[in-house]
Amino acid sequence: MGKAPEMAAVGGATRTAAFTALAAVAPMSWGTTYLVTSEFLPPDRPLLSGVLRTLPAGLAVLLVTRMVPRGRWWWRSAVLGLLNIGAFNALLFVAAYRLPGGVAATLISMQPLLVAGLAVVLLGERPTTWRLGWGVAGVAGVALMVLRGEASFDLLGVVAGVAAAASMATGIVLIKRWGQPNDAGLLSFTGWQLAAGGLLVVPLAVIAEGPLPELDTAAIGGYAWLAIVGTLVAYVLWFQGVGRLPVAAVSFLVLLSPAVATALGWLVLGQPLTTLQTVGFVVAMVSILGAQLTPQGARALLSTTPRTSHSATR
């Protein structure tokens, strides 16, 4: 009988690890945004890029599921769609167009700290010193990894980067506060937000950027990648993780985005990777891992291998 609680604990830990791994796919795919934007998309079209990334995916989901929000989920979907999709993607593209990828990524990496602050206000959850420490370490790791000495700071780009991080941080905490609708599946819930977020940005994109320009094959491929992999697949997995994992822990996964962006710059664009950047990469990865654990869990993890080796020798 004593093994039953232990087996349940192991099963729970395995499920948590699985949901964490699946949720991590989202920020990893978002890390490709900087490369795709700079190499394949038409210049100076941040709002258009946000619309083409989100609206087609959202409408496709609505056509497949044939389910629309009910009751209060109409306005909740609009709010979440604006925060998680529309405003976030539009602001992200503004930052990506106006700032070096490293500066934009460092600003977005502030999200775990913003989530911790918002969780106090909206969820009544006080952040632990453990996770706040890892949050600061994560930002420092990303800064080491992606910032360059010649990096330029455009004021509008900086404001857009901080606002993008704040927008998604608010959306994450509100999903945790409101939960997900009982009468709709995860795919429908994601589609509502994608469609709402995209539609809310369309008027602004038309006014600010004019009609759709002619797109070449590279741009079409870039938008298709961002819409299918970087949006539809990514957000389904992301919202699943937000719903099932601790809000403070899942927010740290966004640090994978600049890590992937840095790796792609090295592998695809031939950008050099310095020792300092490698240190930053390691610090960011350790911060993500540390935030998934409690201090007790970290001590147990570190002590498992020595105890196992000792038992084996006996």
N, C-alpha and C positions, 0 to 999 in steps of 0.2 A: 504493500500500500504506500510505502514511503516513496516509491519511484513515480507515482502518479503526478504529484505536484512538480517534481523535477522534469518529467517528460513534457508537461504542459508549459513550463517555463522555457524549455528548449524549443518547443514548437512555436511559442510566441516570439522568441528571439529570431527564429528562422524566418517567420512571416515579416517581421519588422525589417530584417535585412533585405528580403526580397522586394518589399515595397520601396525601400530606400534606393536599391539598385535601379529599379524601374523609373522612379522619380528622377534619378540622376541623369537619365537619358535626355530629359528636357533641357537643362542648362548646358549640357554638352553640345546639343544641336544648336542652341542659341549662340554658342561660341563660334559657330561658322558664319554668323551674320556679318562680322567685320570683314572677313575675307570676301564673301559673296558681294557685299555692298561695294567695296573698293574695286573689285576686279570685274564684276559682271553687270551691275545695275546702272541705269542712266544717272548722271550726276544731278545733284541739287533737287532731288524729288523725294524727300523724307516722308511726307504725308502720303503720297501716292504709293510708296513702298509699303507703308503700314497697311493701307487699304488692300492692296493686291496680295499681301501676305495673309490677311485674316478673313476678309469678306468671302472670297470664293470657298474657302474651307468651311466657314460657318454655314453658308447657304447649302453646300453639298450635304452637310450633316442633317440639316432641317429637311431636305428632300428625302433622305434615306430614312430617318426616324419618324417623320411626319408627326412630330410632337412639338407643341408650343407651350410656353409657360402658362401657369394658371395662378389666379389670385395675386398675392403679393410678390410672386416670383417674376411677374412682368417688370416691376420697377427694380427688384433686387438684381435680376439678370442684366438690366441696363446699367446699374451702378457697377456691378462686378465686371461687366463687359468693358465699360469705360476705363476702370482702374487697371484690370489685369491685361486687357487687350488693346483697346483703342488708344488711350492716352499713353500707356507704357510703350507700345510699339512706335507710335509717332514720335514720342520724345527720345526713344532709343535711337531711331534713325537720324533725328536732328543731331544728337550727340555724335553718332557714328560719322556723319557727314562733316561736322564742323570741328571735331577733335581727333587727334591721333588715337588709334584703337586703345593704346595703353591708358591714356587719360580717361577715356570713356569707361573702360573696364574697371578702373580703380573707383570711379564714382559709383558704379552699379554695385560694386562689392561692399558698399556701406549698408546694403539691404538688411543683413542679419541684425545690425545694431538698431536700425529703424524698426524692424519687426519687434525686437525686444522692448523698445519704448512704447510702441502702439499696443502691445499685448498687455502692458500695465493698465492702459486707459480703457481698452475695449474688452479685455478678457479678465482683468483682475489678476493676471499672472505676473508675479515679480521675477525679473530675470536673475539667474544665479550668477555669482561672481565667476564661476567656472566658464559659463557660456559667454559672458561679456568679455572675459579675457581672451577666449578663442576668437571672438568677433574682431577685437582689435588686432590680434595676431594675423587673422585672415586678411584684413585690409592692408596691413604692413607687407604680408607675403605677396599679395597681388601687386602692390606698388613696386616692390623690388623686381617682380617678374616682368612687368610690362612698361613701366615708365622709362623714358630715355632723357638724357640730359638736355637734348635739344627740343623736348616736347613743348608745344605751344598751348596757351590757355585762352581760348575764345570764350568770352563771358556768357554768351547765349548758349554755347555748347555745354559749358559747365552747369548752368542752371538747368538745362534740359536733362543732363545726366543725373543730377541729384533728384529732379522731379520724377524721372522715370523710376529710380530706385524707390522713392517714397510712394509712388502710385501703386506699384506691384506689392510693396510691403503692406499697404493698407488693404489691398484686395485679398492678400493671403490671410490677414487677421480677420477680415469680415467673413470669409468662407468658414473659418474656424468658429466664428461667433454664430453665424446663421445656419451652418450645416449645409446639406444638400437636399433638394426636394425628394420626398419619399416616393412620389409617383413617377419619377423620371430616372432613367439610367445615367451613368456617367457620360456617355457619348452625347446624349441630348443636352445635359447640363453644360458640357463644353461647347456644343454647337450654339446654344443660346448666347453665350458670352462672345464667341467669335463673331457671330452675325451682328449682335448689338454693337460691339466695339468697332467693327468695320463700318457699319452704317453711320455711326456717330461721327466718324472722321471724314466721310465722303464729302459733305458740304464744305468743310474747311479745306480739304485737298483741292476741290474744284476752284474755290475762290482764290486760294493762295498760290496754286501751282498751274492752274489752267487745265486744258484737255489732256487726255492721255497721249504721250508721244509715241512715235513709231518705235517698236521694240525689236531688237535683233534676236537671233537665236540664243546668244549667250544670256541676254537679259531674261528671255522667256524661261530658259532653263534655271536661272538663278531664282526667279520668282516661284517657279514650280517647286524647287527644293525647299525654299523657305515656307511655302504654303503647306506642303504635304508633310515633310519631315519636321521642319522647324516650327510648325504651328499646330497642325491637326494632331499628329502623333504625339508631339511633345506636350501639348496642353492636356490631352487625355491622361497621360501618365503623370503629369505634374499635379493636376487637380485630384487624382486618385491619391497621390502621396500627401498632399495638403490635408485631405480628409482623414487619412489614417495614421499619420505620423505627428509627433509633437511639433507645434508650429515653430518653436525656436530652432529645433534640430533641422527641419526640412529647409528652412531659410538659408542655412549655410551651404546647401548644395549649389547655390548660384555661383559660388566661387569656382566651380568647375568651368564656367563659361570663359573667363579670361585665361584659364589654364589651357583650354582647347584652342583659344585664339592664338596664344603664344606658340603652342606646339605646331599649329598650321602655318604660322608665319615662318617658323624654322624649317618645316618639312616641305611646304609648297612654294613659299616665296624666297627661300634661301636666306632668311634673316638670321644673323648670328645669335647664338645663345650663350651668354656669358656665364661665368661662375656665379655672379650675384643673382642673375635671373634663375639659375638652377636652385640656388638657396631659397629664393622666393617661391618657386614652384613647390619645393618640399614643405615649406612653412604653410602654404595654402592648403596642401593636401592633408597635412597633420591637423590643421585647424578644422577641416571638414570632418575628419575622423573623430577628433576630440569632442566636437559638438554633438556627435551622435551618442556619446557615452556620458554617464555620470562619473564623478570621481571614484565612487565605489566600483563601478563597472570597469573603469580604466585600470584600477589596481588589480581587479580580478583577472583582467585580460593579460596584464603583464606578468602575473604570478602563475598563470596556467601552464606555460611551457616549462618552467623550472620544476613545478610539482609533477608534471607528466613525465619528464625525464627521470626524476628521482624515483617515481613509482616503477618505471620500466626497469631500472637497475636492480630493484628489489626482486 
